[in-house]
């Protein structure tokens, strides 16, 4: 085996390992079927798809930007894929490998090597494709490019970020809403599951309502208790104030009994003086009276 052949094999092995390792890094210990979004941007040069299999059956968003991709030959069937980002690669053909993604609504191929409209005809097998970006591709300079693309893809709403009239798209909000609507329509067949989810939502609402009522009732009872306690406290305070008043009156009366007032003292002093004066007068009268005869 020549050295050139060995170098080619080594480069292919490194290429395969880089994408496989990147996928393993992104997935970690999760099951591939549980992955909804996978981003493999800017990993080491990968000329073809490696490590991406049909096990990613629930994948909705896939981004493989700027990895040197040249072929889509091993692109797996991903029935739920809606958004595919393949910009800044070296793709010039092979779009027929995307036919296994019938629900694809957004395809970004900007910065690739597409030169003619014929290379884009496999996109007619994507019935839900509404957004296509081929900016910075040579094909965009072809005569009648925009008109031909809108005629070839009648479901297309935006081409290179502008509609058929040339009006630029403001945001992706509308596209996201359309994706969600289409997803709901696809899941329309699973009425049983939807009904169960609705029942669960109703039960949650009822529980929330019940809890709310319970909390309100509890708060009202708490308020009533507070009011009763407040009334009770006010009554107790009134009783205590009455008792204090009674006690104060009792103390005053006792003091008044024990200690005579100033008026009473003055009155008593006056009476004593009058009595002394009377007694003195009596004594004087007794002295002035004639002596008794013996």
C-alpha positions in Angstrom: 0.0 0.0 0.0 1.5 3.3 -1.0 2.0 6.2 1.3 -0.6 8.3 -0.6 -3.3 5.7 0.0 -2.4 5.5 3.7 -2.6 9.3 4.0 -6.0 9.3 2.3 -7.3 6.6 4.7 -6.0 8.4 7.7 -7.6 11.7 6.6 -11.0 9.9 6.1 -10.6 8.2 9.5 -9.9 11.6 11.1 -12.8 13.1 9.3 -15.2 10.4 10.4 -13.9 10.5 14.0 -14.3 14.3 14.2 -18.0 14.3 13.4 -18.7 11.2 15.4 -16.9 12.6 18.4 -18.7 15.9 18.1 -22.1 14.1 18.0 -21.1 12.0 21.0 -20.1 15.2 22.8 -23.4 16.9 22.0 -25.5 13.9 22.8 -23.6 12.8 25.9 -25.5 10.0 27.7 -28.9 10.8 26.2 -30.7 8.5 23.8 -30.6 9.8 20.1 -34.3 9.5 19.9 -34.7 12.1 22.7 -32.7 14.7 20.9 -34.7 17.6 19.2 -31.8 19.9 18.3 -28.3 19.1 17.3 -25.5 21.6 16.5 -22.3 20.5 14.9 -21.0 23.8 13.7 -17.3 24.5 13.1 -16.1 21.1 14.0 -12.9 19.7 12.2 -13.1 19.3 8.5 -15.8 16.7 7.6 -16.3 16.1 3.9 -19.3 13.8 4.4 -22.0 12.9 6.9 -20.7 10.6 9.6 -22.3 9.4 12.9 -25.7 10.9 12.1 -28.2 8.0 11.8 -32.0 7.3 11.7 -31.9 6.9 15.4 -32.3 10.7 15.6 -35.9 10.2 14.5 -37.2 13.1 16.6 -34.7 15.6 15.5 -36.3 19.0 14.5 -33.3 21.3 14.1 -29.9 20.3 12.7 -27.0 22.7 12.1 -23.8 21.7 10.3 -22.2 25.1 9.4 -18.7 25.6 8.2 -17.3 22.0 8.4 -16.1 21.7 4.8 -19.0 19.4 3.9 -18.9 18.3 0.2 -21.5 15.5 0.0 -24.9 14.7 1.5 -24.6 11.0 0.3 -25.2 9.5 3.8 -27.8 12.0 5.0 -30.3 9.9 7.1 -34.0 9.9 6.9 -35.3 12.4 9.5 -39.1 12.6 9.2 -39.5 15.3 11.8 -36.7 17.6 10.7 -37.9 21.1 10.2 -34.8 23.4 10.1 -31.5 22.5 8.4 -28.5 24.8 8.4 -25.8 23.9 5.9 -24.2 27.3 5.1 -20.5 27.9 4.5 -19.7 24.5 3.2 -18.6 23.1 -0.3 -21.9 21.6 -1.5 -22.6 21.7 -5.2 -25.1 18.8 -5.6 -26.7 15.9 -3.7 -29.9 17.7 -2.6 -31.8 14.6 -3.5 -30.6 13.0 -0.3 -32.9 15.4 1.6 -36.0 13.7 0.3 -36.2 11.7 3.6 -37.1 15.0 5.3 -40.6 15.7 4.1 -41.4 18.2 6.9 -38.5 20.4 6.2 -39.6 24.1 6.2 -36.3 26.0 6.4 -33.1 25.2 4.4 -30.1 27.4 4.6 -27.5 26.7 1.8 -25.8 30.1 1.8 -22.1 30.2 1.0 -22.0 26.9 -1.0 -21.0 26.0 -4.5 -24.3 25.7 -6.4 -24.0 27.2 -9.9 -27.1 26.3 -11.8 -30.8 26.0 -11.0 -30.8 22.4 -12.3 -28.8 21.5 -9.2 -31.7 22.8 -7.1 -34.5 20.9 -8.7 -34.5 18.1 -6.1 -35.9 20.7 -3.7 -39.3 20.2 -5.5 -39.6 16.9 -3.4 -39.8 19.0 -0.3 -43.5 20.0 -0.2 -43.4 22.2 3.0 -40.2 24.1 2.2 -41.1 27.8 2.8 -37.8 29.4 3.5 -34.7 28.9 1.3 -31.4 30.8 1.5 -28.8 30.6 -1.3 -27.1 33.9 -0.7 -23.4 34.0 -1.7 -23.9 31.1 -4.1 -23.1 31.5 -7.8 -26.5 30.4 -8.8 -28.1 33.7 -7.5 -26.5 35.6 -10.4 -28.3 33.4 -13.0 -30.8 35.1 -15.3 -34.3 35.0 -14.0 -33.1 33.3 -10.8 -35.7 34.6 -8.4 -38.7 34.2 -10.7 -37.6 30.7 -11.7 -37.2 29.6 -8.1 -40.6 30.9 -7.0 -42.2 29.2 -10.0 -40.4 26.0 -9.4 -41.3 26.0 -5.7 -44.8 27.5 -5.4 -44.9 26.9 -1.7 -41.8 29.0 -1.2 -42.5 32.1 0.9 -39.0 33.6 1.3 -36.0 33.3 -0.9 -32.7 34.8 0.3 -34.6 36.6 3.1 -37.1 38.3 0.8 -40.5 37.3 -0.5 -41.6 37.2 -4.2 -42.1 41.0 -4.2 -38.7 41.7 -2.8 -39.9 42.6 0.7 -37.4 41.5 3.3 -38.5 39.3 6.1 -38.4 41.1 9.5 -38.1 38.2 11.9 -38.5 34.4 12.4 -41.5 34.8 14.7 -44.0 34.1 11.9 -42.0 31.1 10.7 -41.9 29.7 14.2 -45.6 30.1 14.6 -46.2 28.3 11.3 -43.9 25.5 12.4 -45.8 25.1 15.6 -49.1 25.1 13.7 -47.9 22.5 11.3 -46.6 20.4 14.1 -50.0 20.6 15.9 -51.7 19.6 12.7 -49.4 16.6 12.3 -50.2 15.5 15.8 -54.0 15.9 15.2 -54.4 12.2 14.8 -53.4 11.5 18.4 -56.7 12.8 19.8 -56.4 10.5 22.8 -53.2 12.0 23.9 -54.4 15.5 23.3 -57.6 14.7 25.3 -55.5 13.4 28.2 -53.3 16.5 28.2 -56.4 18.7 28.2 -57.9 16.7 31.1 -54.6 17.1 33.0 -54.7 20.8 32.3 -58.3 21.1 33.5 -57.4 19.1 36.6 -54.5 21.4 37.3 -56.7 24.4 36.9 -59.3 22.9 39.2 -56.6 22.2 41.8 -55.3 25.7 41.5 -58.9 27.0 41.9 -59.4 24.8 44.9 -56.2 25.9 46.5 -56.9 29.5 45.8 -60.4 29.2 47.4 -58.8 27.3 50.4 -56.2 30.0 50.8 -58.8 32.7 50.6 -61.0 30.9 53.2 -58.0 30.4 55.4 -57.1 34.1 55.2 -60.7 35.1 55.9 -60.8 32.8 58.9 -57.5 34.3 60.0 -58.9 37.7 59.6 -62.0 36.8 61.7 -59.8 35.3 64.4 -57.8 38.5 64.4 -60.9 40.6 64.7 -62.3 38.4 67.5 -59.0 38.5 69.3 -58.9 42.2 68.8 -62.4 42.6 70.2 -61.5 40.2 73.0 -58.5 42.2 73.8 -60.4 45.5 73.7 -63.0 44.0 76.1 -60.3 42.8 78.4 -58.7 46.2 78.3 -62.0 47.9 79.1 -62.5 45.5 82.1 -59.0 46.1 83.3 -59.5 49.9 83.0 -62.8 49.6 85.0 -61.0 47.6 87.6 -58.3 50.2 87.8 -60.9 52.9 88.2 -62.6 51.0 91.0 -59.3 50.4 92.7 -58.4 54.0 92.4 -61.8 55.1 93.8 -61.3 52.6 96.6 -57.9 54.0 97.4 -59.2 57.5 97.4 -62.1 56.7 99.6 -59.8 54.9 102.1 -57.4 57.8 102.2 -60.2 60.2 102.6 -61.5 58.2 105.6 -58.1 57.9 107.1 -56.9 61.4 106.5 -59.3 64.3 107.1 -59.3 67.0 104.6 -58.0 70.5 105.3 -61.5 72.0 105.6 -62.4 69.5 108.3 -59.2 70.3 110.2 -60.0 74.0 110.1 -63.5 73.3 111.2 -62.3 71.2 114.1 -59.8 73.9 115.1 -62.6 76.5 115.1 -64.9 74.4 117.2 -62.1 73.7 119.7 -61.4 77.4 120.0 -65.1 78.2 120.6 -65.3 75.6 123.3 -62.2 76.9 125.0 -63.7 80.4 124.9 -66.9 79.3 126.4 -65.2 77.5 129.2 -63.1 80.6 129.9 -66.2 82.8 130.0 -67.7 80.3 132.4 -64.7 80.5 134.6 -64.8 84.3 134.6 -68.4 84.3 135.4 -67.7 82.1 138.3 -65.0 84.4 139.6 -67.3 87.5 139.4 -70.2 86.0 141.2 -70.5 87.0 144.8 -69.1 84.7 147.4 -71.4 82.3 148.9 -72.5 83.0 152.3 -71.3 80.7 155.0 
